[in-house]
Amino acid sequence: MKKYLVETYYTCTFKTVHTLSNLDDAELSKIDQRTDGNVEVIDVKLNNRKTKKIGSNKEEKSDKQTIDAKLPNNIADKIIKSKDTKKDKSANFKIKNYNRFKMPDRRKGYIQKAQIGDHKVYLHTGEYDDGKIGEIFIDTNKEGELVKAMMNNFAIAISLGLQYGVPLEEYVDAFIDTKFEPSGNVIGNDRILSASSILDYVFRELAISYLGKEELAHTPSIAVSKNIEANGDDKFLKIVKNITSKGFVRSNYEEKLVDLSDVRINLKTKN
């Protein structure tokens, strides 16, 4: 684990009071060389901070020598002491390495088309192999280039967050019930009938499809409640779950299956 320190630089304002025997040009010309003055600190302001890797003690000594050369002793000691305190605190911080889980090259997902007011919205999703959402794309019409670019980059930011491990629940809590135009009735979505904004609609849809938050839906689910985990040993169901978008079927795999085991197809050929 690498350690880093934060170098803090200050701008110090102070005044030096000298006792002069005679107030003349000769006395004033030598005022900078006198060492018998009393120093009074007026103000010390934080200038900036720089982060660097912890090195040898030689660097710390050179910093103290540089400050000593420019400032009187009492000011230099105060700055060095304050600087050391900052270093001690910064040494306690740990820099974490976050890993990004990139999406597979060939991925599952679904596209939901809906209309909010007079605006059409297309929500594209991408999933990992286990069905967890990892990216979204938002396309709109009747919008200017600026709005389209903002929505596109917003979707990229959300996708990066999901791939770095930010829970979808955090985004849902943050953007549900946001209010701006377009808003109003929603046409084309079987679970959402109205939305206060595009973001409210998008994350309401994602919450229903991937988190099972039925309380955010405006219509009841038509799926019959079944214990899917009880049939976890069903090989056919496992295959379906591996190739089907979790968001598209909203985890209702058994309701989406059609049993064709008893169907027989007779093929006749012409002689």
C-alpha positions, 0 to 999 in steps of 0.5 A: 500500500502506497502512502501519500502526504498532503503538502500545505502552503501558507501565505503569511502576513506579519510586521516587524517592529524595530527601535530606531535611535535616529530616523534618517535615510542611513538608518532606514537603508539598513532596516532589512539587515537588523535582527533585533526587531519584534515580529507580530503575526497579522494573518496566515492564509491557506494558499494551496495543497499538493499531494505527493508520495512519502519520501525520505526525511531529507525532503522534510529537512529541506522544506524546513531550511527553505522556510527558515531562510525566508521567515523569522524563527517564530513564524517558521516554527509555527508553519512547520508545526502546522504542516507536520500536523496536516501530514500526520492527519493525511497519513491516516487516509488510505487510497482505495483501488476501485475495479471496474467490471466491464460489460461482456462484448455480447450482452443481454438487455431490452428496449422499452419505448414509451411516450411521455406527453408528446415526447418519445423515450427509448430506454436501452439496457445492458446486463451482465451474464447473471442478469444484473444491469450494467449500462443504460442508454436514453434516446429521445425525440423532439429535443435539441442537440444540447438536451440529447447530448446531456441525456446521452452523457448522463446515461454514460455516467450512470453506466460507469457508476453501475460498472464500478459497483454503485447500487441501482437502489442509490440512483433510484432513490436519487432520481425518483419523483424529480420534476421537469418537462416533459412530464405527464401521462405515459403511453406504451409502458404496461406498469407506469401510467404517469411520470413527473420527468424523464428521469422519474420514468426511467428509474421507476422502470428500472426499479420495477424491472430489476429491483422488483419494487412493485410499490413504484408501479401504477398497475398490479403485476399480472404474473402469478406469485410462484417460488422460482427458487424452489425449482432452481434445479430445473435445468431448462429454467436455468438455461432460460435464465442464462439467455433471457433478459432479466429486465425484459421478463421482470424476473417472471421466467416461469410466466413467460415460458411456453411448454411445447413438450406435448406438441407434435409437428407432422412434416409431410413431403411431396413425392 
